[in-house]
Amino acid sequence: MSERVAGVVVLYRPDEEVVENINTYITSVQKLYLVDNTETSNHTIVQALQSASERVEYIHLLENRGIAKALNEAATRALQEGYDWLLTMDQDSRASQGMLSDLLAVGDTYASEELGIIAPRYIQQTDETVIPRHGIEEVDVVITSGNLLNLKAYAEVGPFREDFFIDYVDHEYCLRLKLAGYKIIVNNKVLLSHKLGNSQNHRLIGRPVVSSHHNSLRRYYITRNRLAVLKEFGPHFPDYYKEQHWLNVKELIKVLLYEDDKLSKIKSVFRGYWDFKKGNFGKYRHD
């Protein structure tokens, strides 16, 4: 595939490490959009990012408008400027050597018009062992970081759902792409280390258990948005529905067994359920 590739990094209160992370893939893309959700920008870091390469374009949203808004901002500009793919990265993610070319190599197996997203295999930083996998596989959903988004598919399917604000933005979009006939592909050759929340390892009857330790606000978004995705897409993706329904139960148990601030998190789960039922979406506003 000889394609034009832009990239986007969604920033929120970044520290110096983000510069090192970006340097692992800045030369692999023709343009890199830095979309900043930070209320007040850190000028030192911004200057370091902008001076790193002439490929960088900094976009400050002046407030936290959520990951979907940031992704839409970059995807719209990339489309207007004639790019074919958009590499979506978290500010704390690093690219492995040759990641972009290995992702694009999927085009040797699939026609580009079939592809909605090409993703790496995600390795949790809390994983005690990593089971080797090989080849290319089709999946229902992937997380945002490290993906190549087909911008032609984006133009057809439409923008990311901004009223979700953060959690399940990626799942909702993947399922929407699949319903439109696009494939979500994982190249297992490409590994990307990812940390889920403030994940910690625990033990239950001698067996390893990982709990995310998301704060109560994230519990609210996860609950509300997950239920919305299951309602809309569950009938079309029964295996996904079963997996996510069971995940609701498991996460609640882990909160009760291992996490701090239990009462606040349980209240947030019920608040998320209530707002889902009432159809209240967007950024959470405190009472």
C-alpha positions as protocol buffer text, in pm:
chain_id: "A"
residue {
  index: 1
  type: MET
  ca { x: 0 y: 0 z: 0 }
}
residue {
  index: 2
  type: SER
  ca { x: 151 y: 335 z: -99 }
}
residue {
  index: 3
  type: GLU
  ca { x: -87 y: 550 z: 101 }
}
residue {
  index: 4
  type: ARG
  ca { x: -76 y: 894 z: 256 }
}
residue {
  index: 5
  type: VAL
  ca { x: -88 y: 865 z: 634 }
}
residue {
  index: 6
  type: ALA
  ca { x: -154 y: 1134 z: 891 }
}
residue {
  index: 7
  type: GLY
  ca { x: -156 y: 1083 z: 1267 }
}
residue {
  index: 8
  type: VAL
  ca { x: -331 y: 1227 z: 1569 }
}
residue {
  index: 9
  type: VAL
  ca { x: -239 y: 1235 z: 1936 }
}
residue {
  index: 10
  type: VAL
  ca { x: -507 y: 1341 z: 2181 }
}
residue {
  index: 11
  type: LEU
  ca { x: -343 y: 1538 z: 2462 }
}
residue {
  index: 12
  type: TYR
  ca { x: -469 y: 1606 z: 2812 }
}
residue {
  index: 13
  type: ARG
  ca { x: -232 y: 1766 z: 3061 }
}
residue {
  index: 14
  type: PRO
  ca { x: 71 y: 1603 z: 2896 }
}
residue {
  index: 15
  type: ASP
  ca { x: 410 y: 1574 z: 3064 }
}
residue {
  index: 16
  type: GLU
  ca { x: 759 y: 1553 z: 2916 }
}
residue {
  index: 17
  type: GLU
  ca { x: 725 y: 1183 z: 2839 }
}
residue {
  index: 18
  type: VAL
  ca { x: 478 y: 1255 z: 2560 }
}
residue {
  index: 19
  type: VAL
  ca { x: 762 y: 1408 z: 2353 }
}
residue {
  index: 20
  type: GLU
  ca { x: 959 y: 1082 z: 2378 }
}
residue {
  index: 21
  type: ASN
  ca { x: 650 y: 881 z: 2285 }
}
residue {
  index: 22
  type: ILE
  ca { x: 576 y: 1092 z: 1978 }
}
residue {
  index: 23
  type: ASN
  ca { x: 936 y: 1062 z: 1861 }
}
residue {
  index: 24
  type: THR
  ca { x: 878 y: 685 z: 1815 }
}
residue {
  index: 25
  type: TYR
  ca { x: 642 y: 745 z: 1522 }
}
residue {
  index: 26
  type: ILE
  ca { x: 671 y: 1108 z: 1407 }
}
residue {
  index: 27
  type: THR
  ca { x: 888 y: 1011 z: 1108 }
}
residue {
  index: 28
  type: SER
  ca { x: 637 y: 744 z: 999 }
}
residue {
  index: 29
  type: VAL
  ca { x: 355 y: 988 z: 920 }
}
residue {
  index: 30
  type: GLN
  ca { x: 341 y: 1278 z: 676 }
}
residue {
  index: 31
  type: LYS
  ca { x: 145 y: 1496 z: 920 }
}
residue {
  index: 32
  type: LEU
  ca { x: 77 y: 1476 z: 1293 }
}
residue {
  index: 33
  type: TYR
  ca { x: -213 y: 1659 z: 1454 }
}
residue {
  index: 34
  type: LEU
  ca { x: -176 y: 1729 z: 1824 }
}
residue {
  index: 35
  type: VAL
  ca { x: -525 y: 1792 z: 1956 }
}
residue {
  index: 36
  type: ASP
  ca { x: -510 y: 1929 z: 2309 }
}
residue {
  index: 37
  type: ASN
  ca { x: -804 y: 1893 z: 2548 }
}
residue {
  index: 38
  type: THR
  ca { x: -611 y: 2065 z: 2828 }
}
residue {
  index: 39
  type: GLU
  ca { x: -783 y: 2372 z: 2970 }
}
residue {
  index: 40
  type: THR
  ca { x: -456 y: 2568 z: 2998 }
}
residue {
  index: 41
  type: SER
  ca { x: -174 y: 2454 z: 2776 }
}
residue {
  index: 42
  type: ASN
  ca { x: 177 y: 2374 z: 2902 }
}
residue {
  index: 43
  type: HIS
  ca { x: 375 y: 2603 z: 2673 }
}
residue {
  index: 44
  type: THR
  ca { x: 710 y: 2435 z: 2739 }
}
residue {
  index: 45
  type: ILE
  ca { x: 586 y: 2096 z: 2625 }
}
residue {
  index: 46
  type: VAL
  ca { x: 390 y: 2244 z: 2334 }
}
residue {
  index: 47
  type: GLN
  ca { x: 700 y: 2425 z: 2209 }
}
residue {
  index: 48
  type: ALA
  ca { x: 903 y: 2103 z: 2239 }
}
residue {
  index: 49
  type: LEU
  ca { x: 638 y: 1915 z: 2039 }
}
residue {
  index: 50
  type: GLN
  ca { x: 612 y: 2180 z: 1770 }
}
residue {
  index: 51
  type: SER
  ca { x: 986 y: 2212 z: 1733 }
}
residue {
  index: 52
  type: ALA
  ca { x: 1027 y: 1834 z: 1704 }
}
residue {
  index: 53
  type: SER
  ca { x: 911 y: 1835 z: 1344 }
}
residue {
  index: 54
  type: GLU
  ca { x: 762 y: 2060 z: 1077 }
}
residue {
  index: 55
  type: ARG
  ca { x: 502 y: 1785 z: 1031 }
}
residue {
  index: 56
  type: VAL
  ca { x: 333 y: 1880 z: 1358 }
}
residue {
  index: 57
  type: GLU
  ca { x: 13 y: 2085 z: 1370 }
}
residue {
  index: 58
  type: TYR
  ca { x: -104 y: 2186 z: 1718 }
}
residue {
  index: 59
  type: ILE
  ca { x: -477 y: 2232 z: 1779 }
}
residue {
  index: 60
  type: HIS
  ca { x: -582 y: 2361 z: 2121 }
}
residue {
  index: 61
  type: LEU
  ca { x: -951 y: 2305 z: 2202 }
}
residue {
  index: 62
  type: LEU
  ca { x: -917 y: 2528 z: 2514 }
}
residue {
  index: 63
  type: GLU
  ca { x: -1120 y: 2289 z: 2730 }
}
residue {
  index: 64
  type: ASN
  ca { x: -1170 y: 1917 z: 2775 }
}
residue {
  index: 65
  type: ARG
  ca { x: -1420 y: 1835 z: 2501 }
}
residue {
  index: 66
  type: GLY
  ca { x: -1359 y: 1462 z: 2506 }
}
residue {
  index: 67
  type: ILE
  ca { x: -1170 y: 1212 z: 2293 }
}
residue {
  index: 68
  type: ALA
  ca { x: -1437 y: 1187 z: 2022 }
}
residue {
  index: 69
  type: LYS
  ca { x: -1427 y: 1562 z: 1953 }
}
residue {
  index: 70
  type: ALA
  ca { x: -1047 y: 1550 z: 1927 }
}
residue {
  index: 71
  type: LEU
  ca { x: -1054 y: 1253 z: 1689 }
}
residue {
  index: 72
  type: ASN
  ca { x: -1318 y: 1417 z: 1470 }
}
residue {
  index: 73
  type: GLU
  ca { x: -1115 y: 1738 z: 1454 }
}
residue {
  index: 74
  type: ALA
  ca { x: -810 y: 1551 z: 1325 }
}
residue {
  index: 75
  type: ALA
  ca { x: -1000 y: 1317 z: 1090 }
}
residue {
  index: 76
  type: THR
  ca { x: -1184 y: 1607 z: 928 }
}
residue {
  index: 77
  type: ARG
  ca { x: -862 y: 1797 z: 863 }
}
residue {
  index: 78
  type: ALA
  ca { x: -685 y: 1487 z: 735 }
}
residue {
  index: 79
  type: LEU
  ca { x: -966 y: 1424 z: 489 }
}
residue {
  index: 80
  type: GLN
  ca { x: -959 y: 1781 z: 368 }
}
residue {
  index: 81
  type: GLU
  ca { x: -583 y: 1759 z: 316 }
}
residue {
  index: 82
  type: GLY
  ca { x: -605 y: 1440 z: 110 }
}
residue {
  index: 83
  type: TYR
  ca { x: -478 y: 1174 z: 349 }
}
residue {
  index: 84
  type: ASP
  ca { x: -590 y: 811 z: 318 }
}
residue {
  index: 85
  type: TRP
  ca { x: -532 y: 687 z: 672 }
}
residue {
  index: 86
  type: LEU
  ca { x: -524 y: 836 z: 1021 }
}
residue {
  index: 87
  type: LEU
  ca { x: -301 y: 683 z: 1288 }
}
residue {
  index: 88
  type: THR
  ca { x: -472 y: 737 z: 1625 }
}
residue {
  index: 89
  type: MET
  ca { x: -244 y: 740 z: 1930 }
}
residue {
  index: 90
  type: ASP
  ca { x: -281 y: 797 z: 2303 }
}
residue {
  index: 91
  type: GLN
  ca { x: -33 y: 1038 z: 2456 }
}
residue {
  index: 92
  type: ASP
  ca { x: 116 y: 759 z: 2671 }
}
residue {
  index: 93
  type: SER
  ca { x: 159 y: 508 z: 2385 }
}
residue {
  index: 94
  type: ARG
  ca { x: 481 y: 433 z: 2198 }
}
residue {
  index: 95
  type: ALA
  ca { x: 513 y: 277 z: 1856 }
}
residue {
  index: 96
  type: SER
  ca { x: 726 y: -31 z: 1809 }
}
residue {
  index: 97
  type: GLN
  ca { x: 986 y: -31 z: 1533 }
}
residue {
  index: 98
  type: GLY
  ca { x: 823 y: -69 z: 1193 }
}
residue {
  index: 99
  type: MET
  ca { x: 471 y: -55 z: 1341 }
}
residue {
  index: 100
  type: LEU
  ca { x: 317 y: 157 z: 1068 }
}
residue {
  index: 101
  type: SER
  ca { x: 460 y: -40 z: 776 }
}
residue {
  index: 102
  type: ASP
  ca { x: 355 y: -367 z: 940 }
}
residue {
  index: 103
  type: LEU
  ca { x: 0 y: -238 z: 986 }
}
residue {
  index: 104
  type: LEU
  ca { x: -18 y: -120 z: 626 }
}
residue {
  index: 105
  type: ALA
  ca { x: 109 y: -460 z: 511 }
}
residue {
  index: 106
  type: VAL
  ca { x: -239 y: -594 z: 584 }
}
residue {
  index: 107
  type: GLY
  ca { x: -321 y: -438 z: 248 }
}
residue {
  index: 108
  type: ASP
  ca { x: -141 y: -733 z: 87 }
}
residue {
  index: 109
  type: THR
  ca { x: -424 y: -955 z: 214 }
}
residue {
  index: 110
  type: TYR
  ca { x: -725 y: -723 z: 202 }
}
residue {
  index: 111
  type: ALA
  ca { x: -831 y: -454 z: -43 }
}
residue {
  index: 112
  type: SER
  ca { x: -816 y: -112 z: 119 }
}
residue {
  index: 113
  type: GLU
  ca { x: -1184 y: -48 z: 46 }
}
residue {
  index: 114
  type: GLU
  ca { x: -1272 y: -346 z: 269 }
}
residue {
  index: 115
  type: LEU
  ca { x: -1086 y: -211 z: 570 }
}
residue {
  index: 116
  type: GLY
  ca { x: -1230 y: 15 z: 836 }
}
residue {
  index: 117
  type: ILE
  ca { x: -953 y: -10 z: 1095 }
}
residue {
  index: 118
  type: ILE
  ca { x: -619 y: -189 z: 1110 }
}
residue {
  index: 119
  type: ALA
  ca { x: -500 y: -240 z: 1466 }
}
residue {
  index: 120
  type: PRO
  ca { x: -205 y: -385 z: 1658 }
}
residue {
  index: 121
  type: ARG
  ca { x: -237 y: -655 z: 1920 }
}
residue {
  index: 122
  type: TYR
  ca { x: -269 y: -492 z: 2260 }
}
residue {
  index: 123
  type: ILE
  ca { x: -61 y: -615 z: 2551 }
}
residue {
  index: 124
  type: GLN
  ca { x: -168 y: -505 z: 2898 }
}
residue {
  index: 125
  type: GLN
  ca { x: 118 y: -369 z: 3108 }
}
residue {
  index: 126
  type: THR
  ca { x: -16 y: -585 z: 3390 }
}
residue {
  index: 127
  type: ASP
  ca { x: 7 y: -908 z: 3186 }
}
residue {
  index: 128
  type: GLU
  ca { x: 226 y: -1160 z: 3368 }
}
residue {
  index: 129
  type: THR
  ca { x: 271 y: -1367 z: 3053 }
}
residue {
  index: 130
  type: VAL
  ca { x: 213 y: -1295 z: 2685 }
}
residue {
  index: 131
  type: ILE
  ca { x: 81 y: -1583 z: 2475 }
}
residue {
  index: 132
  type: PRO
  ca { x: 227 y: -1566 z: 2122 }
}
residue {
  index: 133
  type: ARG
  ca { x: -17 y: -1516 z: 1837 }
}
residue {
  index: 134
  type: HIS
  ca { x: 49 y: -1497 z: 1468 }
}
residue {
  index: 135
  type: GLY
  ca { x: -118 y: -1382 z: 1151 }
}
residue {
  index: 136
  type: ILE
  ca { x: -408 y: -1152 z: 1086 }
}
residue {
  index: 137
  type: GLU
  ca { x: -754 y: -1183 z: 1238 }
}
residue {
  index: 138
  type: GLU
  ca { x: -1089 y: -1009 z: 1210 }
}
residue {
  index: 139
  type: VAL
  ca { x: -1245 y: -883 z: 1533 }
}
residue {
  index: 140
  type: ASP
  ca { x: -1551 y: -687 z: 1643 }
}
residue {
  index: 141
  type: VAL
  ca { x: -1384 y: -405 z: 1838 }
}
residue {
  index: 142
  type: VAL
  ca { x: -1045 y: -256 z: 1919 }
}
residue {
  index: 143
  type: ILE
  ca { x: -933 y: 33 z: 2137 }
}
residue {
  index: 144
  type: THR
  ca { x: -824 y: 361 z: 1983 }
}
residue {
  index: 145
  type: SER
  ca { x: -450 y: 371 z: 2041 }
}
residue {
  index: 146
  type: GLY
  ca { x: -225 y: 247 z: 1760 }
}
residue {
  index: 147
  type: ASN
  ca { x: -502 y: 214 z: 1502 }
}
residue {
  index: 148
  type: LEU
  ca { x: -504 y: 305 z: 1136 }
}
residue {
  index: 149
  type: LEU
  ca { x: -846 y: 448 z: 1048 }
}
residue {
  index: 150
  type: ASN
  ca { x: -948 y: 434 z: 682 }
}
residue {
  index: 151
  type: LEU
  ca { x: -1057 y: 791 z: 612 }
}
residue {
  index: 152
  type: LYS
  ca { x: -1278 y: 687 z: 320 }
}
residue {
  index: 153
  type: ALA
  ca { x: -1470 y: 468 z: 563 }
}
residue {
  index: 154
  type: TYR
  ca { x: -1482 y: 759 z: 808 }
}
residue {
  index: 155
  type: ALA
  ca { x: -1629 y: 982 z: 538 }
}
residue {
  index: 156
  type: GLU
  ca { x: -1902 y: 727 z: 474 }
}
residue {
  index: 157
  type: VAL
  ca { x: -1983 y: 618 z: 829 }
}
residue {
  index: 158
  type: GLY
  ca { x: -1960 y: 960 z: 987 }
}
residue {
  index: 159
  type: PRO
  ca { x: -1791 y: 1109 z: 1293 }
}
residue {
  index: 160
  type: PHE
  ca { x: -1714 y: 957 z: 1629 }
}
residue {
  index: 161
  type: ARG
  ca { x: -1995 y: 996 z: 1878 }
}
residue {
  index: 162
  type: GLU
  ca { x: -1907 y: 1312 z: 2070 }
}
residue {
  index: 163
  type: ASP
  ca { x: -2187 y: 1283 z: 2325 }
}
residue {
  index: 164
  type: PHE
  ca { x: -2012 y: 974 z: 2467 }
}
residue {
  index: 165
  type: PHE
  ca { x: -1725 y: 1207 z: 2564 }
}
residue {
  index: 166
  type: ILE
  ca { x: -1477 y: 929 z: 2646 }
}
residue {
  index: 167
  type: ASP
  ca { x: -1545 y: 561 z: 2715 }
}
residue {
  index: 168
  type: TYR
  ca { x: -1679 y: 325 z: 2445 }
}
residue {
  index: 169
  type: VAL
  ca { x: -1621 y: 582 z: 2172 }
}
residue {
  index: 170
  type: ASP
  ca { x: -1395 y: 323 z: 2008 }
}
residue {
  index: 171
  type: HIS
  ca { x: -1631 y: 27 z: 2049 }
}
residue {
  index: 172
  type: GLU
  ca { x: -1928 y: 218 z: 1914 }
}
residue {
  index: 173
  type: TYR
  ca { x: -1732 y: 327 z: 1609 }
}
residue {
  index: 174
  type: CYS
  ca { x: -1595 y: -20 z: 1534 }
}
residue {
  index: 175
  type: LEU
  ca { x: -1941 y: -175 z: 1546 }
}
residue {
  index: 176
  type: ARG
  ca { x: -2080 y: 102 z: 1327 }
}
residue {
  index: 177
  type: LEU
  ca { x: -1804 y: 36 z: 1073 }
}
residue {
  index: 178
  type: LYS
  ca { x: -1882 y: -335 z: 1075 }
}
residue {
  index: 179
  type: LEU
  ca { x: -2253 y: -276 z: 1018 }
}
residue {
  index: 180
  type: ALA
  ca { x: -2153 y: -64 z: 718 }
}
residue {
  index: 181
  type: GLY
  ca { x: -1961 y: -362 z: 576 }
}
residue {
  index: 182
  type: TYR
  ca { x: -1606 y: -271 z: 680 }
}
residue {
  index: 183
  type: LYS
  ca { x: -1361 y: -505 z: 851 }
}
residue {
  index: 184
  type: ILE
  ca { x: -1176 y: -447 z: 1178 }
}
residue {
  index: 185
  type: ILE
  ca { x: -839 y: -621 z: 1141 }
}
residue {
  index: 186
  type: VAL
  ca { x: -570 y: -700 z: 1399 }
}
residue {
  index: 187
  type: ASN
  ca { x: -217 y: -774 z: 1284 }
}
residue {
  index: 188
  type: ASN
  ca { x: -78 y: -991 z: 1565 }
}
residue {
  index: 189
  type: LYS
  ca { x: 276 y: -922 z: 1450 }
}
residue {
  index: 190
  type: VAL
  ca { x: 243 y: -567 z: 1583 }
}
residue {
  index: 191
  type: LEU
  ca { x: 239 y: -535 z: 1963 }
}
residue {
  index: 192
  type: LEU
  ca { x: 136 y: -222 z: 2153 }
}
residue {
  index: 193
  type: SER
  ca { x: 171 y: -198 z: 2529 }
}
residue {
  index: 194
  type: HIS
  ca { x: -139 y: -49 z: 2688 }
}
residue {
  index: 195
  type: LYS
  ca { x: -236 y: 35 z: 3044 }
}
residue {
  index: 196
  type: LEU
  ca { x: -603 y: 12 z: 3136 }
}
residue {
  index: 197
  type: GLY
  ca { x: -687 y: 282 z: 3389 }
}
residue {
  index: 198
  type: ASN
  ca { x: -467 y: 241 z: 3696 }
}
residue {
  index: 199
  type: SER
  ca { x: -466 y: -136 z: 3661 }
}
residue {
  index: 200
  type: GLN
  ca { x: -328 y: -347 z: 3941 }
}
residue {
  index: 201
  type: ASN
  ca { x: -270 y: -719 z: 3977 }
}
residue {
  index: 202
  type: HIS
  ca { x: -452 y: -904 z: 4253 }
}
residue {
  index: 203
  type: ARG
  ca { x: -505 y: -1266 z: 4355 }
}
residue {
  index: 204
  type: LEU
  ca { x: -831 y: -1452 z: 4403 }
}
residue {
  index: 205
  type: ILE
  ca { x: -796 y: -1806 z: 4540 }
}
residue {
  index: 206
  type: GLY
  ca { x: -441 y: -1811 z: 4407 }
}
residue {
  index: 207
  type: ARG
  ca { x: -537 y: -1699 z: 4057 }
}
residue {
  index: 208
  type: PRO
  ca { x: -429 y: -1367 z: 3902 }
}
residue {
  index: 209
  type: VAL
  ca { x: -697 y: -1100 z: 3869 }
}
residue {
  index: 210
  type: VAL
  ca { x: -654 y: -755 z: 3715 }
}
residue {
  index: 211
  type: SER
  ca { x: -872 y: -467 z: 3833 }
}
residue {
  index: 212
  type: SER
  ca { x: -871 y: -136 z: 3644 }
}
residue {
  index: 213
  type: HIS
  ca { x: -913 y: 97 z: 3947 }
}
residue {
  index: 214
  type: HIS
  ca { x: -1088 y: 354 z: 3730 }
}
residue {
  index: 215
  type: ASN
  ca { x: -1210 y: 652 z: 3929 }
}
residue {
  index: 216
  type: SER
  ca { x: -1579 y: 711 z: 3994 }
}
residue {
  index: 217
  type: LEU
  ca { x: -1621 y: 950 z: 3700 }
}
residue {
  index: 218
  type: ARG
  ca { x: -1485 y: 691 z: 3457 }
}
residue {
  index: 219
  type: ARG
  ca { x: -1718 y: 434 z: 3613 }
}
residue {
  index: 220
  type: TYR
  ca { x: -2006 y: 664 z: 3525 }
}
residue {
  index: 221
  type: TYR
  ca { x: -1902 y: 698 z: 3160 }
}
residue {
  index: 222
  type: ILE
  ca { x: -1821 y: 327 z: 3123 }
}
residue {
  index: 223
  type: THR
  ca { x: -2162 y: 225 z: 3258 }
}
residue {
  index: 224
  type: ARG
  ca { x: -2369 y: 478 z: 3064 }
}
residue {
  index: 225
  type: ASN
  ca { x: -2194 y: 436 z: 2730 }
}
residue {
  index: 226
  type: ARG
  ca { x: -2156 y: 60 z: 2747 }
}
residue {
  index: 227
  type: LEU
  ca { x: -2530 y: 21 z: 2802 }
}
residue {
  index: 228
  type: ALA
  ca { x: -2600 y: 250 z: 2506 }
}
residue {
  index: 229
  type: VAL
  ca { x: -2372 y: 45 z: 2280 }
}
residue {
  index: 230
  type: LEU
  ca { x: -2529 y: -281 z: 2393 }
}
residue {
  index: 231
  type: LYS
  ca { x: -2878 y: -151 z: 2332 }
}
residue {
  index: 232
  type: GLU
  ca { x: -2795 y: -35 z: 1979 }
}
residue {
  index: 233
  type: PHE
  ca { x: -2561 y: -308 z: 1861 }
}
residue {
  index: 234
  type: GLY
  ca { x: -2635 y: -608 z: 2085 }
}
residue {
  index: 235
  type: PRO
  ca { x: -2893 y: -761 z: 1846 }
}
residue {
  index: 236
  type: HIS
  ca { x: -2637 y: -751 z: 1563 }
}
residue {
  index: 237
  type: PHE
  ca { x: -2339 y: -880 z: 1765 }
}
residue {
  index: 238
  type: PRO
  ca { x: -2463 y: -1142 z: 2015 }
}
residue {
  index: 239
  type: ASP
  ca { x: -2116 y: -1264 z: 2117 }
}
residue {
  index: 240
  type: TYR
  ca { x: -2007 y: -908 z: 2190 }
}
residue {
  index: 241
  type: TYR
  ca { x: -2327 y: -853 z: 2389 }
}
residue {
  index: 242
  type: LYS
  ca { x: -2267 y: -1159 z: 2608 }
}
residue {
  index: 243
  type: GLU
  ca { x: -1904 y: -1066 z: 2669 }
}
residue {
  index: 244
  type: GLN
  ca { x: -1982 y: -708 z: 2768 }
}
residue {
  index: 245
  type: HIS
  ca { x: -2283 y: -804 z: 2980 }
}
residue {
  index: 246
  type: TRP
  ca { x: -2065 y: -1042 z: 3180 }
}
residue {
  index: 247
  type: LEU
  ca { x: -1795 y: -774 z: 3201 }
}
residue {
  index: 248
  type: ASN
  ca { x: -2043 y: -548 z: 3380 }
}
residue {
  index: 249
  type: VAL
  ca { x: -2082 y: -809 z: 3651 }
}
residue {
  index: 250
  type: LYS
  ca { x: -1710 y: -889 z: 3680 }
}
residue {
  index: 251
  type: GLU
  ca { x: -1607 y: -524 z: 3707 }
}
residue {
  index: 252
  type: LEU
  ca { x: -1860 y: -460 z: 3983 }
}
residue {
  index: 253
  type: ILE
  ca { x: -1726 y: -758 z: 4179 }
}
residue {
  index: 254
  type: LYS
  ca { x: -1368 y: -636 z: 4138 }
}
residue {
  index: 255
  type: VAL
  ca { x: -1463 y: -289 z: 4263 }
}
residue {
  index: 256
  type: LEU
  ca { x: -1619 y: -445 z: 4574 }
}
residue {
  index: 257
  type: LEU
  ca { x: -1327 y: -680 z: 4638 }
}
residue {
  index: 258
  type: TYR
  ca { x: -1019 y: -478 z: 4553 }
}
residue {
  index: 259
  type: GLU
  ca { x: -1075 y: -109 z: 4492 }
}
residue {
  index: 260
  type: ASP
  ca { x: -1089 y: 200 z: 4711 }
}
residue {
  index: 261
  type: ASP
  ca { x: -1371 y: 454 z: 4712 }
}
residue {
  index: 262
  type: LYS
  ca { x: -1624 y: 173 z: 4666 }
}
residue {
  index: 263
  type: LEU
  ca { x: -1936 y: 368 z: 4764 }
}
residue {
  index: 264
  type: SER
  ca { x: -1863 y: 655 z: 4525 }
}
residue {
  index: 265
  type: LYS
  ca { x: -1796 y: 412 z: 4239 }
}
residue {
  index: 266
  type: ILE
  ca { x: -2113 y: 214 z: 4303 }
}
residue {
  index: 267
  type: LYS
  ca { x: -2313 y: 538 z: 4308 }
}
residue {
  index: 268
  type: SER
  ca { x: -2152 y: 634 z: 3976 }
}
residue {
  index: 269
  type: VAL
  ca { x: -2258 y: 302 z: 3825 }
}
residue {
  index: 270
  type: PHE
  ca { x: -2619 y: 368 z: 3922 }
}
residue {
  index: 271
  type: ARG
  ca { x: -2596 y: 729 z: 3803 }
}
residue {
  index: 272
  type: GLY
  ca { x: -2463 y: 607 z: 3468 }
}
residue {
  index: 273
  type: TYR
  ca { x: -2747 y: 357 z: 3442 }
}
residue {
  index: 274
  type: TRP
  ca { x: -3003 y: 627 z: 3526 }
}
residue {
  index: 275
  type: ASP
  ca { x: -2867 y: 873 z: 3268 }
}
residue {
  index: 276
  type: PHE
  ca { x: -2862 y: 597 z: 3007 }
}
residue {
  index: 277
  type: LYS
  ca { x: -3229 y: 525 z: 3076 }
}
residue {
  index: 278
  type: LYS
  ca { x: -3315 y: 897 z: 3056 }
}
residue {
  index: 279
  type: GLY
  ca { x: -3106 y: 949 z: 2743 }
}
residue {
  index: 280
  type: ASN
  ca { x: -2874 y: 1198 z: 2913 }
}
residue {
  index: 281
  type: PHE
  ca { x: -2539 y: 1197 z: 2734 }
}
residue {
  index: 282
  type: GLY
  ca { x: -2255 y: 1442 z: 2686 }
}
residue {
  index: 283
  type: LYS
  ca { x: -2000 y: 1557 z: 2942 }
}
residue {
  index: 284
  type: TYR
  ca { x: -2105 y: 1477 z: 3296 }
}
residue {
  index: 285
  type: ARG
  ca { x: -2221 y: 1783 z: 3488 }
}
residue {
  index: 286
  type: HIS
  ca { x: -2210 y: 1772 z: 3866 }
}
residue {
  index: 287
  type: ASP
  ca { x: -2535 y: 1846 z: 4045 }
}
